[in-house]
Each structure stands twice: as structure tokens, then as C-alpha cells.
Amino acid sequence: MLDLKQLKAIDAIARHGSMAAAARALDWSQPALAHHIRALESYLKRPALYRRARGSELTPAGQALQPFARKIIELAMMAEQTARSAERVHARLTVGVFSTAGAFLLPPAVPALNDQGISVDIIQEDDAVALQRSPVNGPCDAAILHGLPDHPSDGNAVELLREALYVRLPEQHRLAGVAAVALEDLASEGWIMSKSPGDPCDELLSRAGQQSGFSPRCVLRTDDYTVLQATSQQGLEVTLVPAMALLLPVHT
């Protein structure tokens, strides 16, 4: 009876023109390839190849067999893929994310989830409070949240990382280019802040400002980090920016 390796051998030689090239394409040794061709010829009781100094050519029997060999190989691959996919748990996971998590944290995890039969729907929500509630009251099965380390957890949260925050200054600002800036030196500045209540960056800024003896003065509110950075870059106000947001393009 013909087996799949014999069919792969005759098909590879037909497509690549020589035993050496076919063996490389299949990632087999040449002796292994020759063994399967001999077994094929023994079963057919006739030669399948003309062996020449500059390559190999299929005999009429080999030429007649090769199209069927190709179809059988393709069917075998389809059968294997179907059998493997049947073992997967087909599920759909809806994940709520804030903008930078949607851009940088979740995408690398999607292929691994897909390999387990899980497709992913992403819902972007830059309102921190709404995002936190979304797995319970909203449309999400899970959410990637941003918050302060001392925020209470319901016990179902897992810390992924701790992200650095940077002060973004206009290019012409008197402190631009300084490696480290004391927050009290920015006490008189106008700040760009979030329009979402409970935003962790705003909360941290308010706490730090109080410790430094001032209350940050908000002059503009936005949840779009590209707008936030572009506005600051144009010389309007200062802002607190998470490290991942610095990777986003700034449109000026």
C-alpha cells in the first residue's frame, strides 16, 4: 500500500527536479528519500524515476502518480488541521482596554489566545472608572486597567507591570532638557489632565501636588494621549504622561 512519505517523495522530486533538491525541501536526508522511492517502485513493480547525472525525471508511471500524490498530500494537511482545530475550545473573549494597553500590551497576547481557539474582541474605554466596572456591569469579560498600586482590588486582579510616569514640557519651557524636575518647580504651571473622573495619573498628580504644597491647576482636559502630547509640544501647558504613551505618534 502506498504511504504518505512515498507520495511526498515523488511529489518533491517532480517539483524540485533532483533527489538532492527534493531532500532539502523535505528536510530529509538523501538516503531516506531514496529509501522511500525504492519502496514506492517496489510496490508499483515499475520504476518511478529516470536517474540521470544532472537530476531526476519522472517515468510515465511517476508522472501519472504525481498529480494524485499532490492532492493526497493537500488533503492530509487539511485533515490534520481540521483534527487539531477540533480539539480547541472555541470561545470569544471581550477585553476592555485603555488606549496604550490596546496598542502595546494586548496585541502580543492575541496569537497565543488564538492558538487556544479563543478569538478576541477589543473595546477601548479611556474612562478609568467605566473600564474598571466593565467586567462586572458592562460588556467585557476582562479588562486591562491602570491604577495606583494602593488601589483596592476585588481579588480577581493580577498586576501585569508598573509603568513609569514622565512630565512632558513644551520645548521652550525654562526646565526643558533638565534631567530631573522637582514638582514644586511646576506649582504655577497650567496642567493638561484627563476628563475622566478617577484617572490614576490625575490622582497621583493631585497627591504629589498636595505633598509639595500646591493644588495642580487644570487648563485643558483630554483622554487622547496624542492630542495631549501635541498640545504640550506646541507650548501649551505641561502634562503627566505614562511611559507607553510616549511611544504613540504625536501629530503637530
N, C-alpha and C positions, 0 to 999 in steps of 0.2 A: 504494500500500500504506500502511496506517496505520502511524504510528510512535509510539514511547513518549511523546514530548513532546506530540503531539496528544492522546493519551489522558489525559495528566496535565493538560492544559489544560481539557478538557471536564469531567473529574472535579473539579478545583479550583473551577470556576465553579459546578458543581452543589452543592458543599458550602459555598461561601462566599457565593454569591448575587450576585456582581458581578465585573466584569472587574478592578476596582481591588483588591478584597479577595483575589481569586484570585492576582493578580500578586504581591501582598505575601506570601501564603502560600508561593508557589513561589520567592520571591526572584528573580523575573523583572521586566523592565520591561513596562509595558502594551503598547508596540508589539510586543515579542517574543511576548507572549501572543496578541495579535490576529493576528499572522502565522501562528501555529500553528492558530488557529481557522479562519482563511481557507483554509489548506491542507487542513484536515480537511473543510470544507464543499465545497471543490473536488473532493476525492476522492469524497465521498459524492454529489456532484451535487445537494445539497439543503441548506438552512440547518440548522444545529445549535442556533442561539440566536435568541431574540427579544431584540433590543437595545432596552432601554427607558431612560427618563430616570433612573429610580431603581433601576437594576440590570439584570441579565440573567436570562432564563428559558430553560430548555431547550425546544426544539421536540420534537414526538413522536420525531423521529429521534434527537435528542440524549438524550432520556430513555431510549430503547431501548438506546443505546450505553453510557450511563454505568455501569450495573452490571458490564458486561463490562470496561470500562476499569478500574474499581476492582480487579477480580480479576486482570487482566493486570499492573497496577502492583504488586500484592502478590506475585504470582508472580515478577516481575522482581527485586524486592527479595530474595526468598528465594533466587533463583538466584545473585544477586550475592554474598550472604552465604555460600552453600554453596561457591561457587567460591573465594572468598577464604580460607575456613577450610581448604579442601583444600590450599592452599599452605603451611599451617603445619606445623611439626614437632610432632606430638602427643607429649608427654612428661610424665612425672611426676617432680618433684624433691622429695626429702625433706630438710628442713633442720632441724638441731638448733639450738636457741636457749636462752639463759638467759632468765629471766622478763622483764627490762626490754627486752631485744632483741626478744622476741616481742611486746611491747606497743608499742614505738616505732620500732624500726629496720626490721624485715622488712615489716610491713603496707604501707608506701608503695611497696615494690618489687613487690608481688604483681600489681597491674594490668598493669604492663609485661611481666611474665613471662607472664601470661595472654594478652596480645595476641600473644605469640610462640608460643602453643599449648602453654605449659608450665603445668601445674597444680601446686600446691604443697601438700605435707603438712608440718605443723609438729610437731616433737617437742620438748617443753620438758624440759630437763635442767639442773638447777641445780648438779650436781656438776661442777666445772670440769674435773677430770681425765677423767671419763667423757665429757664433751662434747668434749674435745679428741681423744679416741680414736674417737669415734663415726663419722667419715667413713671410718676405716680398718677398725676391727673391729666397728662397730655398724651400725645400720640406716640411717644418714644418708648422703646423697650429698655434703652440705656442712654446715658448721656456722658459726654466728656465735659467736666465742669472746671472752672477756675475759681479759686478762692484762697483765703488766707489759711496758713497751717493750723491756726487755732479755731477755725470754724467747726461747729459741731457736726458730727456725721451720724447718719442713721444706722451705721453698722454695715451697710452694703457698699460703702465706698472703698476704693483702692487707690492709693496715691501712686500716680504714674511718674511724676517728676516735680521738681521745684525749679521755677523759672526766675531768672534774674530780671530786675526792672531797671530801666535807664531813664535819665532825664534828657529829653530832647530839647535842644536850644536852637533858636534861629542862628544862622551863620554869623550874623553881625553882632550877636549878643556879647556883652562885655566878658562873660565867662566861657564863651565858646572856645574849645580847644584845651580847657583845663582838665586834667586827668580825673580829679575828684572835686565835687562841688558840695559844700555844706548847704543843707536845706534852708537854714536860716538866711543864707545869702539870696534866696529866691522869695523871701517873705512878701516883698512888694509886687511881685510879678502877677500878671493875669494867667490863669491856667486853663488849658483845654481839658475838659473832663467828659465822662460818659453821661449819656442821657438816661441810662438805665439805673433805677434805684438798686442799691446793694452791690454796685460794681466793686470788685475787690481792689482794683487799682485806686479808685477814688477813696475807698475806706482806708487803705493803707496810707494814702497821702494825707487824709484828714487826721489820722492818728499821729503820723510823724510830724505834721504841722503843729498840732497841739503840744507835742513834746518839745518842739522848737520855739513855742511861744507865739504862734500865729495861726489864723484860720485861712486856708487857701481860698483865693478869690477866683471864682469861675467866671470866665468871659465868653466861653463857647462850649457847647455840648454836642458830641457826636459819638456814635459807636462804630464808625468806619475808620479803621486804622490808617488806610491810605489817605483819606481826607484829613485825618488828624495830623499825620506827619507832613503832608503837603502844606497845610495851613501854618504849621510851626516853621517849616522851611522858608516860607515866604516872609518870615519876620514877625509873625503874629503869635505872641504868647509862647509859653513853654508847656510841656506836657510830660507825663509819665508813661513810658512805653515798655511793654513786655519784650523780652529778647526775641521771641519768634516774630513779633510784628515788625521788627527791623529787617526781616527777610522779605517782606512784601514790597512790591514795586511802589514807588512814590511818583505820582503824576503831578507835575507842576504846570 
